[in-house]
Amino acid sequence: MNFPINKTQLEPLLDLSTVFHESNSLFLIEKKDEGKTYLLRAIGNQILGDCPDMNVLYVRSEDFVEDVILSLRDGTLDALKSKYISAKILLIDDIQNIDGKRISQCMLHDILSIALETKNRIVLSSDRHPTEIQDLNYSLASYFLDMKIVDV
């Protein structure tokens, strides 16, 4: 599915694509309601346009948390990890919403750890810098800070 982006959003997208090819992981910062979702989806669309068979997964952080809760309830945590780790490109929108959700943070830490070991690419978006996300466990905060941080 293609999402329209305006001309002012297109220029940062092209720059981000260059940066993305140089780094395994990106942490995009853009103010609330400034087009993070469109930009993240446009990156996914561009990757799929270049490599149609690439396994690209876009998820909102709220949906990730819900996936974790349902997997805990259903006893399907391994399937959940497989779903996210199998994505060669994992795009998670509004990651700041994971603050205070300890179990989801632990699961995300595990997923990021394995994904980065296997050279998968990760792009997270947030409306604030990782150091400004409240109630974030130390090891996950460290992962975020090790990513290429781009203020859009």
N, C-alpha and C positions, 0 to 999 in steps of 0.2 A: 504494500500500500504506500503510495507516495503522499507526502505532506508538503503543502506549499510553503515556501520560505521567501521572504522579501529580499531585495537586493542587499540591504544592510546586514542581513543574516548570512548571505551567501559568501561574502568575503572571509569572515571568520571560519566558516566551514571549510573553505579551501585551505586555509592556514592550518586548521586542526587536522585535516587529512594528512598533511605533510608531517606534522608533529607525531601523529598517530603511527605513521610508518616507521618512525624513529624510536618509538617507545612501546613497551608491552602494555602499559596502563596509563590512563588519563583520568584526572579528576578535574571536571569542568565546573567552574564557579560562575554563576550568572544570577543577578538579582531576581527576586520573585517576580513572576509574571512578565519576564523579559524574553521568553521564547526558548528556554532550556529544552523543553520537551520536543519542540519542532526541530531544534538543532540536533539533539541526540538522535531523533528518528531520521533526520536527513543524513547524518553520518552513516547510520545503518543502511539507508537506501542507497547511498553512494557505494558502500562496500558491496552490497548485493548487486548493484549495477555493474561493478567491475568483476565480481566473482559470484555469479548467480547460484552456485552450488554451496557457497559458504554457509555454515550453520551459525546464524546470527540470532541472538535472543535479546529482545527488549522487554524489560519488566519495570513496573513502577515499584518503588520500595514498599509501598503498602501491600501490593500483591505478593511480594517476596515474603513479608512477615506473615501474611495469611497462608501462603504455601507452607511455611515452617509450622505454623499452628496446626494445620490440617494433617501434615505429615507426622507430627508428634501424636496427634489423636489416633491416626490410622496405623501407626507403626511403620511408616514408609519413608523414613529418613534417608535410607540408602538410595531409593529411587529419586528423591528430591535432589540429593547431591549429584547423582548421575545426570539429571535434567540440566542442571546449571553448569556442571563441569564439561558436558559434551558440547556446549556452545563454544565455537572457536572465537566468537566475538560476543561478549556479554555486556549489555548496556543496561545500567540500572539508573533510573530517574529518581530525583529527589531523595538521595541517600540520607539527607539530614533527618528524615522521618524515622530512621532506625534508632534514634537516640532513646535510651531508656529501655530498649527491648533486648534484654541480655541474651536470651536464648537465640534469637534471630541474629544477634551480633556474633555469637559463637559459631553459628552455622555459616554465616557469611565469611567469617575468618577462615574456616576450614575450606570453603569453596574457593576463596581467593588464593589461599596457599597452594592448593592443588592446581588450580587453573594457571597460575603464574609459573609453577614448576614445569607444566606441560607446554609452556609458551603460548597459551591462549591469550587473547587480548581482552582487556577490561576497560570500560569507560563508565565512570560514575558522574552524575551531575548533582549539584547541590546549590542552594542559594547562599551558602556561606563556606568559608574556609574550614578545613578539618579541625583546626584548633578552636573554632567557634561552635562546634557541634557539642551540645551539652550531653552529659551522661553517656559517653562513648568509651568502651573499654580500651585499655592502653594498647593492647596488641593490634586491635583493629585500627585505632588512630595511627599507629606506626605504619601500617600498610598504606593508609590513605596519604600520609605524609611522604612516603617513599615513591608515590606515583608522580608522574609529570603533572603538576598543577597548572592549569591554564585559566586565567581570569578573562572571561569572554567579554 
